[in-house]
Amino acid sequence: MSSNMVRWFRDIRSTDVAAVGGKNASLGEMVSALSGQGVKVPDGFALTVDAYREALAASGAWPKLAALLDGVGANDVRRLTVAAAEARAIVYAATGTDQIRTMLVENYRKLEAIYGARVAVAVRSSATAEDLPAASFAGQHDSFLNVRGVTQLEEACRRCFASAFTDRAIVYRNANGFDHLKVGLSVGIMKMVRSDLAASGVAFTLDTESGFRDVVLVTGVWGLGESIVQGKVDPDEFHVHKPPFLAGRRCVLRRSLGGKQQQLVYGTDADAGSTFYVETPADKRDRFCITDAEVLELTGCALRIEEHYSRLAGEPRAMDIEWAKDGPDGALFIVQARPETVISRRSPSLIETYRVRSTVAPLIEGRAVGERAASGKVYPVSSPADLAGFPQGGVLVANSTSPDWEPAMKRAAAIVTDRGGRTCHAAIVAREHGIPAIVGAAGATTMLERGAQVTVSCAEGETGRVYPGEQPIEVVTRDVAELPSPRTPVMVNLGNPDLAFRTAMRPNDGVGLARMEFIINQHIGVHPMALACPEKVTDPADRAQIAQLTRHFDDPKNFFIERLSEGIGTIGAAFYPKPVIVRLSDFKTNEYAKLLGGSGFEPREENPMLGFRGASRYTHPAYAEGFALECAALRRVREDMGLENVRIMVPFCRRVDEAERVIAALARNGLKRGEKGLEVYVMCEIPNNVIQIDAFSRLFDGFSIGSNDLTQLVLGVDRDSDMVSFEFDERDPGVLEMLRLAIEGAHRNGRHVGICGEAPASYPEVASFLAKLGIDSISVNPESVAQTMDVVFRAEA
């Protein structure tokens, strides 16, 4: 038996994959290269691949394994199961040698000398073909937690070695072209971090759904982190924007409170790897498992790890990192780091867009994984026994999934689970195989009936929806290389922050219109004045709901400021450093009244379209305090988040003196035009904006033509009226003349002028008309960008 059977992490580097496998090589690399930079890794050692290979050779196991595995494939489930079980038994028997036991005892005693008798350790498999840039092998081999004493340690190590031949590992190696007998297995033994008493999770140095590289995604749960991977719980999620962080402006970009239904804690019996689940107390479910300061500390670690591994690779390398907190007041440790192998390998040259044209309400919603959609019949899976009959193209519906299920999951058209977050097993497998999945869809296993035809859509942002029946799915693919590059910037209109990252990765010149009211409606749901003046909310039911929503905030106003700033900030970060023009709220009174607590603050108007909306609200006593909250959120975006690419736009500004009052109100609320580079635009959507464009130009840095309202007011047509809507047409000569006058007037005053209405997207001839007039930018819906670029390019020729 070779003497090179054990190596401590401090003596291992990334080049030692052949000796200790990918996981242990990475741990050693971090200990050796990053421990002095604030990246803490638990102490430990590895049983090397030599120990595994020599033990199998000494027992004559190799010929037996070769014969067992010859021709075994995923389709013959019974033969696979039998062969895998026999292979594991062979390896388990072969690795129970006195030599291995002696080495384990000797080195475990060294850990005990540091941490105390029967110190708890994690025993983790580490394969030579694991954590590679092209294949992660995530979840294919076994690991054991809370292992105490030599007897348990020896048992856990033997079971780790034997897990080289789990059913799932055999299938995975076959699919990825690895020779079963050439893949070696090492076992890592590291001190357990007491995250059972605190929290743990996973961090990615990109957004796992879109592949957007300028953020760090941190997920976390109470207890041991296996619950995230197994999809047993819905974790907390945090995004941090990299550029401001690296420049010293450290702020959480956005956060999402997960259900954290259960927590995995240490067991008390004598079994190796003893852990069990307990229900998470309500007060812990109701709060984040780590603080913002800890999120930022983990972000710093993640970025140092990413920078180091990218330098080693000679190219940018996104990382998948596991972390754990050592007790309630303890330090944060990194317990694994590997290259991210799915999202970062997507081709950036192809734009594939899925659209589901459904006119029916969804049956259930959850967290979307990926951006695709698919239809199929529901096939519930409650245990491994259900997998043998899983049909090709079925929709797999389960409480959560396990690595053992992967052969069946690969046959699924879509996956829906009751529980899980974006880093759970179901999400990982779905991304790797391009399968739409919805995780954390509470009640899916009871609400979706076996055999029912459904359509699973992940094409509508972060919220995934399951629709009844087979809904129309449209797939559009464009090659970025084939898109023309017009001189006129083509920007996007966007309101939903959930779509920001994926939209930003497609061709665009920034955001010409970010709709604040969408964020208020979808992510806040409460009238701003009801938060500014909660004592004036008269409806007891509304008061109770508002109190519940704002329970974590000392001041209800901060709920609005945080939610709105995170929504705006997400859009600003996605397109940074390109310009993002954020329109101040432009709800009409009937729309504001529908918000929680809103009915008591809004007048009843016969024609809200021409009533108390836009600029008229901002300095009026009936809304001035609500406007102050909008300004506070924008200040947080620009100053705390460092997103100075965000510009402000004033909607529906009727008169010049009204514009002067709004500019003054912005300044009083800390948003002074010109200060810290702040630009303030105005919507050009009222005929008076065009007629008095010289006067408006003295107050604003630019104009954005709102063709919808401008057309309505030029033609005198209520676009919401079924009776006269047929008269609404942006191509009318009078409307086109107003567009011409607006562009010429803005340019006469040296001001930027763009358009953010629907006209250029709906009518290519309007886009062409505007391009020939020399408009400075055209902003359209994301799905219309490619078409608009074509039209504008031809118009410029």
LINSULUR-V552159 format. One record per helix or strand of 2 or more residues. SS is the DSSP state (a for helix, b for strand). FROM is the first residue (numbers start at 1). TO is the last residue. If there is no record, write none. Layout:
SS,FROM,TO
SS,FROM,TO
This chain:
b,6,8
a,9,11
a,14,37
b,44,47
a,49,58
a,61,69
a,77,94
a,98,115
b,121,127
b,143,147
a,149,165
a,167,176
b,185,191
a,195,197
b,199,204
b,215,223
a,226,229
b,236,241
a,242,246
b,252,256
b,262,266
b,275,279
a,282,285
a,292,313
b,319,325
b,332,339
a,343,345
b,350,357
b,362,369
b,373,380
a,384,389
b,395,398
a,403,409
b,414,417
a,425,433
b,436,439
a,444,447
b,453,457
b,463,468
b,472,479
a,480,482
b,489,494
a,497,504
b,511,515
a,516,524
a,528,532
a,534,536
a,540,549
a,556,575
b,580,583
a,589,592
a,608,610
a,615,618
a,624,640
b,646,650
a,656,668
a,675,677
b,680,684
a,687,691
a,693,697
b,702,705
a,707,715
a,725,727
a,733,748
b,752,755
a,759,762
a,764,773
b,777,781
a,782,796
